[in-house]
């Protein structure tokens, strides 16, 4: 498969990928749906009339919207048809978009575009699906013999997050203020969080028609409700979290901001990189069982860039380390009859590997602040400092190409005074 668009074999966005996003430009402020190809964006609003297959010929308006929700709602047959159409149009032997007067109207340089949230996110849920992360946190705050709580291997633990504070890559986040407990046994204090952290996560967008209240989706059928994946940074104020999370879980420590990468990589693009699911013991309940492998070999890494502009890679992890799959997350989310809608966002939780260089948060990398991380500029970090930029990347290695997600980045700014 070869495109007439030229790009390096190191590009995140070859013709085998074709992720979806929403963008605008300085000369056209309207938000449009686009597909990344090399260093360009193909404006789908400009070529909507070319989607003439049986599923999309009367649904072309979904590509003229300012978000992906309507397209997401159509379901997998339409998504597959759209992908095949795009690959055909971008193929080197197809001249439809190659004429100069057409190319100038339908392609935009990525560097000249402003990216926006790809969907209107009605609801956001965050899970806790990495066994290594959960074990590390359990060891730190309980003990090695009691690391996992009794329910952890029976269900994908999660909590409902705050959709309004999900932001696109490149958005800065202010250090939050709140209540903390600096000294055990003493009264709490109010002030800025001193233990700001990142969490390396991935998230999927829900697709397919909305479900009805009372309906549930078993894991074996959940794949058709997963549109695609993004990288996520779940910013976390660890000291606020420690004081507030008992008995009802995360709240203010997590709602301060959640960053996602702008390009949604579809399951079809990730299919060549499927790997066996993490072994589960005990065997999950039937509603959580699915025969198909659905974990992916996605290499993940995180850089911390200091205010002086020097970046250090602090961890390298992989999506395949997740114990609970996206299909199981969705099945458990709906088993009680909770309805879902296209554009809902569901995150994996911190993704950590077994070894220390694959831990997915500062909490683990510095082991609760006891082992400072050395950066390239000679400084160290236990947790994030004001001015630090967190940059996350992910990619799959193909044969002569790679499937990338772009970057998920954000800078930590000082607190805003009340």
Phi, psi and omega per residue, in radians:
X1 nan 2.137 -3.094
X2 -2.390 2.413 -3.140
X3 -1.780 2.694 3.028
X4 -1.325 -0.227 3.017
X5 -1.389 2.211 -3.122
X6 -1.514 2.420 3.095
X7 -2.774 2.766 3.122
X8 -1.248 2.668 3.070
X9 -1.145 -0.223 3.073
X10 -1.568 -0.007 -3.138
X11 -1.112 2.473 3.057
X12 -1.212 -0.333 -2.899
X13 -2.214 1.138 3.031
X14 -1.346 3.114 3.141
X15 -1.148 -0.346 3.087
X16 -1.307 -0.220 -3.082
X17 -1.726 -1.356 3.135
X18 1.021 1.041 3.098
X19 -1.347 2.739 -3.109
X20 -1.770 2.544 3.063
X21 -2.686 3.106 3.114
X22 -2.173 2.288 -3.023
X23 -2.456 2.903 2.952
X24 -2.492 2.961 3.130
X25 -2.325 2.899 -3.095
X26 -1.123 -0.526 -3.132
X27 -1.645 -0.055 3.073
X28 -2.603 1.698 -3.044
X29 -1.295 -0.171 -3.133
X30 -1.156 2.370 3.074
X31 -1.323 2.269 -3.134
X32 -2.273 2.727 3.071
X33 -1.471 2.335 3.131
X34 -2.400 2.909 3.058
X35 -2.157 2.330 -3.140
X36 -1.434 2.305 3.051
X37 -2.486 1.966 -3.034
X38 1.064 -2.237 3.107
X39 -1.665 0.174 -3.041
X40 -1.975 2.933 2.969
X41 -2.128 2.227 3.016
X42 -1.556 2.061 -3.083
X43 -1.362 1.873 -3.071
X44 -1.268 -0.386 3.081
X45 -1.156 -0.459 -3.129
X46 -1.465 -0.266 -3.125
X47 -2.182 0.345 -3.094
X48 -0.999 -0.559 -3.104
X49 -1.196 -0.202 -3.113
X50 -1.553 -0.083 3.076
X51 -1.527 1.595 -2.960
X52 -2.017 0.228 3.138
X53 -1.258 3.031 -3.057
X54 -1.093 -0.493 -3.119
X55 -1.560 -0.419 -2.973
X56 -2.023 -0.167 -3.049
X57 -1.032 -0.588 3.102
X58 -1.823 0.259 -3.140
X59 -2.176 0.369 -3.032
X60 -1.078 -0.423 -3.117
X61 -1.134 -0.315 3.114
X62 -1.085 -0.434 -3.134
X63 -1.529 -0.026 3.121
X64 -1.848 0.171 -3.134
X65 -1.529 3.002 -3.140
X66 -1.703 0.188 3.081
X67 -2.749 2.978 -3.039
X68 -1.602 -0.009 -2.994
X69 -0.983 -0.794 -3.103
X70 -1.131 -0.722 3.097
X71 -1.140 -0.745 3.103
X72 -1.012 -0.616 -3.054
X73 -1.228 -0.291 -3.022
X74 -1.247 -0.495 3.120
X75 1.743 2.966 -2.975
X76 -1.056 -0.748 3.118
X77 -0.967 -0.698 3.109
X78 -1.209 -0.673 3.118
X79 -1.104 -0.738 3.136
X80 -1.139 -0.751 3.124
X81 -1.084 -0.727 3.119
X82 -1.091 -0.738 3.131
X83 -1.088 -0.789 3.135
X84 -1.111 -0.682 3.100
X85 -1.104 -0.790 -3.125
X86 -1.130 -0.751 3.127
X87 -1.126 -0.623 3.095
X88 -1.166 -0.778 -3.121
X89 -1.157 -0.534 -3.082
X90 -1.638 -0.044 -3.128
X91 -1.185 2.591 -3.058
X92 -1.060 -0.520 -3.081
X93 -1.483 -0.125 -3.117
X94 -1.692 2.166 -3.038
X95 -1.688 0.018 -3.026
X96 -0.953 -0.739 -3.079
X97 -1.851 0.114 -3.007
X98 -1.535 -0.300 3.136
X99 -1.162 2.408 -3.021
X100 -0.949 -0.734 -3.084
X101 -1.198 -0.432 3.090
X102 -1.485 -0.762 -3.131
X103 -0.961 -0.720 -3.090
X104 -1.177 -0.336 -3.107
X105 -1.658 -0.401 -3.001
X106 -1.952 -0.232 -3.135
X107 -1.974 2.495 3.110
X108 -2.279 2.466 3.051
X109 -1.192 2.308 3.120
X110 -1.039 -0.648 -3.087
X111 -1.170 -0.319 3.132
X112 -1.732 0.056 -3.093
X113 -1.802 2.653 2.973
X114 -1.831 2.207 -3.110
X115 -1.616 2.574 -3.127
X116 -2.215 2.974 3.051
X117 -0.984 2.331 -3.051
X118 -1.246 -0.340 -3.112
X119 -2.519 2.796 2.950
X120 -1.448 1.903 -2.987
X121 -1.533 1.848 3.141
X122 -1.322 -0.694 -3.116
X123 -2.467 2.598 -3.137
X124 -2.358 2.252 3.129
X125 -2.201 2.435 3.134
X126 -2.071 2.247 -3.141
X127 -1.751 -3.052 -3.012
X128 -2.485 1.084 -2.798
X129 -1.766 0.005 3.128
X130 -1.670 2.051 -3.096
X131 -1.156 -0.573 -3.134
X132 -1.234 -0.709 3.095
X133 -1.133 -0.823 -3.129
X134 -1.084 -0.659 3.116
X135 -1.164 -0.777 3.132
X136 -1.036 -0.820 -3.131
X137 -1.119 -0.691 3.119
X138 -1.109 -0.694 3.109
X139 -1.120 -0.742 -3.101
X140 -1.121 -0.747 -2.972
X141 -1.838 -0.122 3.014
X142 -2.231 -1.803 3.061
X143 -2.788 2.899 -3.036
X144 -1.066 -0.586 -3.099
X145 -1.473 -0.086 -3.109
X146 -2.345 0.661 -3.002
X147 -1.197 -0.848 -3.122
X148 -1.656 2.342 3.065
X149 -1.210 2.741 -3.012
X150 -0.988 -0.488 -3.073
X151 -1.495 -0.201 -2.874
X152 -1.089 -0.699 -3.117
X153 -1.511 0.081 3.114
X154 -1.841 -0.392 -3.104
X155 -2.687 2.644 3.054
X156 -1.308 1.830 3.137
X157 -1.151 2.447 3.115
X158 -2.768 3.047 3.051
X159 -2.570 2.701 3.105
X160 -1.407 2.127 -3.115
X161 -1.652 -2.912 -3.065
X162 -1.906 1.891 -3.079
X163 -1.200 -0.510 -3.044
X164 -1.183 -0.367 -3.105
X165 -1.849 0.276 2.947
X166 -1.350 2.223 -3.046
X167 -2.246 2.796 -3.115
X168 -1.449 2.668 3.106
X169 -0.856 2.421 -3.126
X170 1.728 -0.181 3.125
X171 -1.439 2.271 3.115
X172 -1.356 2.654 -3.138
X173 -2.124 2.315 3.105
X174 -1.494 2.447 3.027
X175 -1.003 2.252 -3.097
X176 -1.458 2.873 3.005
X177 -2.096 2.699 -3.122
X178 3.061 -2.935 3.122
X179 -1.518 2.395 3.060
X180 -2.388 2.987 3.111
X181 -2.157 1.448 -3.080
X182 -1.063 -0.590 -3.097
X183 -2.226 2.137 3.123
X184 -1.027 2.317 3.108
X185 1.551 -0.238 3.118
X186 -1.654 2.923 3.076
X187 -1.138 2.724 3.111
X188 -1.216 2.860 3.093
X189 -2.123 2.756 3.068
X190 -2.026 2.330 3.125
X191 2.935 -2.961 -3.115
X192 -1.198 2.543 3.024
X193 -1.099 2.375 3.108
X194 -1.867 -0.031 -3.088
X195 -2.197 1.098 -3.122
X196 -1.403 2.398 -3.000
X197 -2.382 2.800 2.902
X198 -1.853 2.826 2.962
X199 -2.328 2.094 3.124
X200 -1.346 1.959 -3.108
X201 -2.381 2.933 2.888
X202 -2.219 2.743 -3.109
X203 -2.445 2.677 3.073
X204 -2.057 2.591 3.035
X205 -1.618 2.333 3.090
X206 -1.293 2.446 3.076
X207 -2.299 -3.095 -3.083
X208 1.493 2.985 3.141
X209 -1.079 2.684 3.066
X210 -1.035 2.585 3.046
X211 -1.698 2.832 -3.126
X212 -1.607 2.615 3.055
X213 -1.006 2.242 -3.086
X214 1.807 -0.362 3.113
X215 -1.414 2.655 3.049
X216 -2.332 2.741 -3.112
X217 -2.098 1.953 3.086
X218 -1.186 2.712 -3.095
X219 -0.996 -0.592 -3.109
X220 -1.118 -0.358 -3.139
X221 -1.976 0.077 -3.001
X222 -1.312 -0.404 -3.072
X223 -1.011 -0.621 -3.104
X224 -1.250 -0.078 3.089
X225 -1.904 0.228 3.119
X226 -1.986 1.944 -3.065
X227 -1.376 -0.861 -3.088
X228 -3.130 3.077 -2.997
X229 -2.073 2.640 2.995
X230 -2.311 2.849 2.982
X231 -1.486 2.540 -3.108
X232 -2.360 2.443 2.942
X233 -1.962 1.907 3.097
X234 -1.590 1.532 -3.127
X235 -0.991 2.397 -3.031
X236 -2.432 2.297 3.042
X237 -1.696 1.718 -2.948
X238 -1.152 -0.617 -3.123
X239 -1.278 -0.639 3.036
X240 -1.146 -0.720 -3.131
X241 -1.071 -0.759 -3.089
X242 -1.068 -0.663 -3.081
X243 -1.367 -0.555 -2.981
X244 -1.718 -0.348 -2.839
X245 -1.316 -0.341 3.046
X246 -1.621 2.191 0.194
X247 -1.844 -0.035 -2.964
X248 -1.895 0.103 3.011
X249 1.635 -2.978 -3.051
X250 -1.080 2.548 3.119
X251 -2.549 -1.740 -3.102
X252 -1.122 -0.455 -3.136
X253 -1.171 -0.284 -3.073
X254 -2.052 -0.363 -3.015
X255 -1.471 0.075 -3.078
X256 -1.290 -0.325 3.132
X257 2.798 2.418 3.095
X258 -2.374 2.109 -3.035
X259 -1.768 2.370 3.045
X260 -2.175 2.676 3.041
X261 -1.255 2.669 -2.986
X262 -1.404 -0.318 -3.042
X263 -1.808 2.225 -3.137
X264 -1.652 1.971 3.139
X265 -1.558 2.168 -3.037
X266 -1.333 2.786 3.077
X267 -1.088 -0.563 3.135
X268 -1.100 -0.656 3.106
X269 -1.224 -0.461 -3.086
X270 -1.598 -0.176 -3.056
X271 -0.937 -0.687 3.141
X272 -1.129 -0.179 -3.034
X273 -1.984 0.334 3.079
X274 -1.169 2.391 3.073
X275 -2.250 2.829 3.141
X276 -1.001 2.555 3.089
X277 -1.184 2.695 3.139
X278 -1.081 2.363 3.140
X279 -1.037 2.321 -3.079
X280 -2.064 2.225 3.139
X281 -2.505 2.018 0.210
X282 -1.359 2.945 3.088
X283 -1.114 2.280 -3.107
X284 -1.145 2.822 3.023
X285 -1.024 2.711 -3.051
X286 -0.918 -0.669 -3.097
X287 -1.155 -0.300 3.125
X288 -1.724 0.036 -3.085
X289 -1.613 2.422 2.975
X290 -2.589 2.414 -3.051
X291 -1.336 -0.526 -3.048
X292 -1.305 2.460 2.972
X293 -1.193 2.392 -3.082
X294 -2.511 0.195 2.954
X295 -1.509 2.773 -3.081
X296 -2.237 2.566 3.084
X297 -1.495 1.388 -3.133
X298 -1.910 1.968 3.098
X299 -1.295 2.274 -3.099
X300 -2.176 2.499 3.086
X301 -2.585 2.716 -3.123
X302 -2.266 2.272 3.002
X303 -1.882 2.538 2.884
X304 -1.935 2.091 3.100
X305 -1.829 2.117 -3.109
X306 -1.304 2.899 3.124
X307 -0.990 -0.392 3.117
X308 -1.422 -0.050 3.060
X309 1.593 0.199 -3.130
X310 -1.708 2.150 -3.067
X311 -1.797 2.465 3.083
X312 -2.258 2.216 3.024
X313 -1.325 2.084 -3.033
X314 -1.808 -0.281 3.100
X315 -2.752 2.637 3.013
X316 -2.328 2.061 -3.082
X317 -2.232 -2.893 -3.118
X318 -2.754 2.444 -3.133
X319 -1.036 -0.484 -3.059
X320 -1.158 -0.185 -3.137
X321 -1.364 -0.109 -3.111
X322 -1.168 2.330 3.103
X323 -1.353 -0.846 3.122
X324 -1.681 2.263 -3.090
X325 -1.418 2.904 3.083
X326 -1.059 -0.657 3.115
X327 -1.104 -0.680 3.112
X328 -1.245 -0.632 3.090
X329 -1.047 -0.808 -3.119
X330 -1.173 -0.694 3.127
X331 -1.082 -0.784 -3.132
X332 -1.197 -0.602 3.131
X333 -1.063 -0.623 -3.031
X334 -1.788 -0.079 -3.013
X335 -1.095 -0.461 3.123
X336 -1.444 -0.070 -3.097
X337 1.772 0.172 3.102
X338 -1.142 2.212 3.131
X339 -1.442 2.624 3.137
X340 -2.201 2.773 -3.095
X341 -2.317 2.633 3.064
X342 -1.043 2.331 -3.091
X343 1.744 -0.202 3.016
X344 -1.078 2.566 -3.068
X345 -2.043 2.287 -3.128
X346 -2.294 2.133 -3.007
X347 -1.800 2.700 -3.033
X348 -1.339 -0.423 -2.844
X349 1.504 2.910 -3.102
X350 -0.963 2.315 -3.127
X351 -1.809 1.898 3.134
X352 -2.094 2.501 3.005
X353 -1.561 -3.123 -3.089
X354 -1.274 -0.565 -3.083
X355 -1.614 2.738 -3.039
X356 -1.085 -0.514 -3.132
X357 -1.384 0.039 3.110
X358 -2.066 0.256 3.105
X359 -1.252 2.538 -2.975
X360 -1.806 0.298 3.120
X361 -2.684 2.768 3.063
X362 -1.130 -0.603 3.112
X363 -0.924 -0.749 3.141
X364 -1.431 -0.760 -3.078
X365 -1.051 -0.669 3.121
X366 -1.691 0.083 -3.098
X367 0.785 1.139 3.111
X368 1.071 0.557 3.060
X369 1.520 0.064 -3.096
X370 -1.559 -0.251 -3.102
X371 -2.299 1.482 -3.080
X372 -0.977 2.528 -3.134
X373 -1.595 2.263 3.128
X374 -1.502 2.279 3.094
X375 -1.823 2.871 -3.056
X376 -1.148 -0.408 -3.116
X377 -1.481 0.099 3.112
X378 1.622 -0.161 3.110
X379 -1.540 3.005 3.101
X380 -2.228 2.811 3.087
X381 -2.381 2.330 2.864
X382 -1.678 -0.725 3.029
X383 -2.448 3.133 -3.033
X384 -1.295 2.526 3.062
X385 -1.898 2.730 3.087
X386 -0.975 2.368 -3.127
X387 1.649 -0.251 3.082
X388 -1.228 2.421 3.043
X389 -1.930 2.285 3.097
X390 -1.768 2.174 -3.093
X391 -2.150 2.064 3.133
X392 -1.932 2.493 3.101
X393 -2.395 2.757 3.072
X394 -2.650 2.536 3.093
X395 -2.786 2.734 3.003
X396 -1.946 2.436 -3.133
X397 -1.637 1.981 3.070
X398 -1.733 -3.021 3.123
X399 -1.478 1.620 -3.124
X400 1.462 0.153 3.086
X401 -2.695 2.967 3.019
X402 -2.412 2.658 3.064
X403 -1.803 1.987 -3.090
X404 -2.011 2.929 -3.112
X405 -1.988 0.033 -2.971
X406 1.281 -2.797 -3.098
X407 -1.952 2.666 3.024
X408 -2.120 1.800 -2.991
X409 -2.292 2.714 3.065
X410 -2.931 2.564 -3.141
X411 -1.846 2.440 3.080
X412 -1.531 2.083 3.133
X413 -1.793 2.833 3.092
X414 -1.081 2.893 -3.128
X415 -1.097 2.678 2.945
X416 -1.608 2.236 3.130
X417 -1.241 2.583 -3.134
X418 -1.277 nan nan
